[in-house]
């Protein structure tokens, strides 16, 4: 099909009004907060089994765009569709979503596993063993009884990633997930992203590190002052196709 980006699509995950769609479609989205236009005519898509990156400096609009995809911010104009359903019109939030935006929201008096258990109890779709597996995947010990207030910043970031992936979401949104991660943590993150992509998740990730995004993303978009200035298609080796 031809979407709002003007590019022809060969893969799809759903239909909307009889038209083949990507799993996530952000089309002509703009948002103003007071006098400032924080998003301006933003267009991008994310397919299942792909990683799409948003790159730019602080204040470029990356986080606001991700909040929009998660249903946390409603744009003034434009549309956001997830799995063929339009946010704020057909659904309030993506129906299968895991996200980490800015700092992970943790209950610091509880252990890491207890944090996962409390959040998972809302939907009750995963077992305790699956929660432990999520912690193991990010390099944390699920049997560690220490409260999260004793965690380092890197450990808290790892736990935030575990919270995002624990329910095996179809849509995974990670805002600056390399924050506070050391070299070993970044290697863990790359491994988790590759596993989630292989599982078939649609992954949207942001970073100010263009080299990191080009090494892991199928497509990356450079944002500045709320606009997408450049789009680049990459392979996993970071070479331009």
C-alpha positions in Angstrom: 0.0 0.0 0.0 0.9 3.7 0.0 0.7 5.1 3.5 1.1 8.7 4.8 4.8 8.4 4.3 4.3 7.8 0.7 6.2 4.5 0.7 4.9 1.2 -0.6 4.5 -1.5 2.0 5.2 -5.2 1.4 4.6 -6.6 4.9 1.7 -6.0 7.2 0.0 -7.1 10.4 -3.5 -5.9 10.1 -6.2 -4.2 8.1 -7.9 -0.8 8.5 -10.9 0.0 6.3 -9.7 -2.7 3.9 -6.2 -1.3 3.6 -3.0 -3.2 4.6 -1.4 -1.5 7.5 1.8 -1.6 9.5 1.3 -2.6 13.1 2.0 1.0 14.3 1.2 3.9 12.0 1.8 7.5 13.1 0.4 9.8 10.5 0.7 13.6 10.3 0.8 14.0 14.1 1.2 17.4 15.7 1.1 18.5 19.3 1.3 21.9 20.9 1.9 22.5 24.6 1.3 26.2 25.4 3.1 28.3 22.8 5.5 25.4 21.8 4.9 22.9 19.0 6.5 19.8 20.5 5.5 17.6 17.5 5.1 18.8 14.0 3.6 16.6 11.2 5.4 13.5 12.4 5.1 10.3 10.3 6.5 6.9 10.9 5.6 3.2 11.2 6.6 0.1 13.0 6.1 -3.4 11.7 5.9 -6.6 13.7 9.3 -8.3 13.8 11.2 -5.0 13.3 13.1 -2.4 15.4 12.5 1.3 14.6 14.6 4.0 16.3 14.0 7.7 17.0 17.3 9.6 17.3 17.9 13.2 18.5 19.1 15.5 21.2 17.1 16.1 24.5 14.0 18.1 23.7 13.9 16.9 20.0 10.4 15.3 20.4 11.4 11.6 20.8 9.8 11.1 24.2 6.6 13.0 23.2 6.3 10.8 20.1 6.6 7.7 22.1 4.1 8.9 24.7 1.7 9.4 21.8 2.2 5.9 20.5 1.5 4.5 24.0 -1.7 6.5 24.3 -0.4 8.7 27.1 -0.6 11.9 25.1 -3.3 12.8 22.6 -2.1 14.8 19.6 -3.9 17.9 18.4 -4.0 16.7 14.8 -3.1 13.5 13.0 -3.8 9.9 13.8 -2.0 7.0 15.6 -3.1 3.4 14.8 -1.9 0.2 16.5 -2.9 -3.2 15.1 -5.4 -1.6 12.8 -7.2 0.3 15.6 -7.1 4.1 16.0 -6.1 5.4 19.4 -8.6 7.7 21.1 -11.3 6.7 18.6 -11.4 2.8 18.7 -9.1 2.1 21.7 -7.7 4.1 24.5 -4.3 2.3 24.7 -2.5 -0.3 22.6 -3.9 -3.7 23.7 -0.6 -5.5 24.0 2.0 -2.9 25.2 5.2 -3.0 27.2 7.0 0.3 27.7 9.8 2.1 29.6 9.6 5.9 29.2 12.1 8.1 31.1 12.9 6.6 34.5 11.2 3.3 35.6 8.4 3.8 38.1 9.3 1.4 40.9 8.0 0.8 44.4 11.3 1.3 46.2 10.4 -0.5 49.4 9.7 -3.8 47.5 12.1 -6.2 45.9 12.5 -6.4 42.1 10.4 -9.5 41.7 7.6 -8.1 43.9 7.5 -5.0 41.7 7.0 -7.3 38.7 4.3 -9.4 40.5 2.3 -6.3 41.5 2.2 -4.9 38.0 1.5 -8.3 36.4 -1.4 -8.8 38.8 -3.4 -6.2 36.9 -3.8 -8.4 33.9 -2.8 -11.7 35.4 -1.6 -13.1 32.0 1.9 -14.4 33.0 3.2 -16.8 35.7 5.7 -16.2 38.4 8.2 -18.3 36.5 7.8 -16.0 33.5 8.5 -13.0 35.7 11.6 -14.7 37.0 12.7 -15.4 33.5 12.3 -11.7 32.6 14.6 -10.8 35.5 17.1 -13.4 34.5 17.1 -12.1 30.9 18.2 -8.6 32.1 20.8 -10.0 34.4 19.0 -9.6 37.8 18.6 -12.3 40.4 14.8 -12.9 41.0 15.5 -14.3 44.5 17.3 -11.1 45.6 15.0 -9.9 48.5 16.7 -6.5 48.8 14.3 -3.5 48.2 14.7 -1.5 45.0 15.9 1.5 47.0 19.2 -0.3 47.4 19.5 -0.8 43.6 22.1 1.1 41.6 20.8 3.2 38.7 21.9 0.5 36.3 20.0 -2.2 38.2 16.9 0.0 38.2 17.2 0.4 34.5 17.5 -3.3 34.0 14.4 -3.8 36.1 12.5 -1.3 34.0 13.4 -3.3 30.9 12.2 -6.5 32.7 8.9 -4.7 33.5 8.5 -3.8 29.8 9.1 -7.3 28.4 7.6 -9.5 31.1 4.2 -9.9 29.5 5.6 -10.7 26.0 3.9 -7.6 24.4 3.3 -7.2 20.7 4.4 -3.6 21.0 7.6 -2.7 23.0 8.4 1.0 23.5 11.8 1.8 25.1 12.8 5.5 25.7 16.6 5.8 26.1 17.0 2.3 27.4 20.8 2.5 27.5 20.7 5.1 30.3 22.8 4.1 33.3 23.8 0.8 31.6 27.5 -0.2 31.5 29.1 -2.1 28.6 27.8 -5.4 29.9 24.3 -3.9 30.3 24.3 -2.6 26.8 25.2 -6.0 25.5 22.4 -7.5 27.5 20.0 -4.9 26.0 21.1 -5.7 22.4 20.5 -9.4 23.1 17.0 -8.8 24.6 16.1 -6.6 21.6 17.2 -9.2 19.1 15.2 -11.9 21.0 12.1 -9.7 21.1 12.4 -8.9 17.4 12.8 -12.6 16.6 9.7 -13.3 18.7 7.8 -11.0 16.4 7.4 -7.8 18.5 7.1 -4.4 17.0 9.8 -2.4 18.8 10.1 1.4 19.0 13.3 2.6 20.7 14.8 6.1 21.2 18.4 7.2 21.8 20.7 10.2 21.3 23.3 7.6 20.2 23.1 7.3 16.4 25.7 4.6 16.2 23.8 2.4 18.7 20.5 2.9 16.7 22.1 2.1 13.4 23.6 -1.1 14.8 20.3 -2.4 16.1 17.5 -0.8 14.1 15.9 -1.7 10.8 14.9 1.9 10.3 15.8 5.0 12.2 14.5 8.6 12.2 16.4 11.7 13.2 14.2 14.2 15.1 14.9 17.9 15.8 12.5 20.5 17.2 9.6 18.1 17.0 10.1 17.2 13.4 11.5 14.2 11.6 14.4 15.5 9.6 15.8 12.4 8.1 15.0 8.7 7.8 17.6 6.0 7.3 17.2 2.3 6.5 19.9 0.1 8.1 20.8 -3.6 8.4 21.8 -5.1 11.7 25.5 -4.5 10.9 24.9 -0.7 10.7 25.5 -0.5 6.9 23.2 1.6 4.8 21.2 -0.4 2.3 
